[in-house]
Amino acid sequence: MTPPPTCTCPPGATLWLTGLPSAGKSTLAEALAQRLGEDGRRRTEILDGDEVRRALSAGLGFTREDRDTNVRRIGLVAELLARNGVLVLVPVIAPYAAARKEVRERHLAAGVPYLEVHVAAPVEVCSVRDVKGLYARRAAGELTGLTGVDDPYEEPESPELRIASDRRTVAESVAALHALLEQRGLV
């Protein structure tokens, strides 16, 4: 019997992009996925927070407990995909440090690389970008519990990378993300 062929592809990993709403997490994940897809050597999946919430966490609200449950669910899916050779890009706010730590520890226990990237931009810049209209809805009194405004966002203390998205172009930021993956042997 012939043994199965050995996979020569890079190992899977989770690259979690955390930051305030409209900091640029999804933009960077999409641009990085496009760059990685250009050579066709890297299986990549984006677990967008809004899409996953609609499909996997539809019954959850925005209490701290519900947000943590959502982060744990996304973390589990990311870990399962990464364990099977996929580079998983996770542009999800994940506002609480304890939930992000729990996801990291799950990955480490499974022997799966986990990299946390803080996509940092001041709330004033994010509110001007306001990609989804959340800051405008908050200002109009139509929304409460907006992360970074009237609900906390706990910045990562020691992320593998911090990107000041208000001072770097998308291309510069993607180059920094790609360099991090190269340094870790993940591309």
N, C-alpha and C positions, 0 to 999 in steps of 0.2 A: 504494500500500500504506500502510495506517495504522500508525504506530509503536505499539508496545505502551504501555499506560498507565504513567505514572510512579508508582512506589510512594511514598505519602506517610507510610508508617509509620516509626517511629523505627528507627535502625540497630540491628542485633544487637549483642550484647555478652556477655561472660562475667563474672559476679559470683561469685568464688570465695570461699566462706566456710571458713576454716581455723581449727582450734582442737582442743583436747583432746577425747577421747571424752566425751560427755554435756555438752559446753559449751553446746549449744543450736543448733548449726548447722542441723540438719534442721528443727527447730521454726521457726526464723526463715525458712528458705527456703520452707517450706510456707505460713507466714502471709503472707510477701511475695507469693508466687505468687497466693494468694487475693485479696489486695488489688489486685494488678495485673489479675487476671481480672475484677474487678467491673465495670470499664468496657468490657471487651471490646476494647480498642484495642491490646493488647500480646500478641504471641505469646511465651509463656514455657514453658520446659521445665526440670524439675529433674533433674539427674544425681546421684542419691543414690549415695554411695560403696558401700554394701552391695549395692544392686541391680546396679550396674555391675560390681562385683567378681564377683558370681555369673554374670553373663551374658558379660562381655567378658574377664575376667581370672581365670576359674575355676581355671586351673592354677597360679596364682601363690600363693606363701606369703607370709610376712611378714618376709623378710630385707630389708635396706635396698635391695638391687638390685630385688627383686620389688615393694616398695612404690613405688620410683621408676618402674618400668615401668608399674605401675597408674596412677600419677598422669599419666604421659605419655600413656597411652591415653585416659584421661578428658579430658585437655587437648585432645587431637586431636579427639575427638568434640565437645567444647564449641566449639572453634574452628570446626569445620565447620558446626555449627548456627548459631553467631553470625554467621558469614560470610553466611549465608542469611536473616538478619533476625530470628533468634530471640534473645530474652534468656534466657541459660542461667544458671541458678542451680546452683552446684556446692558442696553441703555435704559436703566431703571433708577429712579430717584433713590429708593431705599434710604429713607431719611434717618433711620436710627442705627447707630453704631453696633449695638448688640445683635441686631438681626443680620447685619452684614458679617459680623464676626462668626455667627452661627453657620452661615453659608460657607465662609472660608474654612471653618473647622471641618465641616462635612466633606468638602473637597479634599482637604489634607488627609483625612481619615481614609478616603477612598484612593489616595495616591494620585489625585488629579490636580494638575497645576491650576492655580487660581491667582489672577492678577487684578488688583483693584486700582482703578484710575479715577481720580477726582477731576471732573470737568468743572473747573472753578470759574465763576463769573459773579460779580456783585449783583445783588437782587435788583439794583437800579438798572443795570444793563439788561438783565433778564426781563424785567417788566417792560422795557422798550421793545425788545425782540418779540415778546408775548406771542409766540408761535401758535398757541391754541386758544388765545383770548382769555386765559385764566386770570391774569393780573387785572385786565379790564373788568371782568365779571366780579372780581373781588372788590375793586374800587367802586363798582356800581351797587355793592351790597347784595349781589346775587350768589355769592360764594363765600363760604367760610372754611377755615382749616387749610388754607393754601400753604404748602411747605415753604418755609423761609420767610413768610409774612406773618401769619398768625398761627402757624404750627411749626414746631422746631425742625431744623435740619442740622444734624450732627456731622460736621465735616470730618473726613477721615484724618486720623493723626499721622499715620505712616503709610500712605498709599504707595504702590510701586511706581506710580507716576502721577504728577499733578500737572494739568494743562490749564493755563490761564486763557480760556477761550475768548476772552474779551481783548486779548493782546496778541493772539496768534491767529494766522489764517487757518482755514480748514486744511489746506495742503501741508502747512507746517505741523499742525497737530497730528495729521495722519502719518506724516513722516516720523514723528516722535513715537506714536503707537507702534508703527511697524518696526522701528529700531528696538523698542522694548521686547517685542515678540522675537526678533532676531537674537537679541542678547540671551533670551531664555531658551533658544533652540526650538521655537514653536512655529517657525515659517521656513 
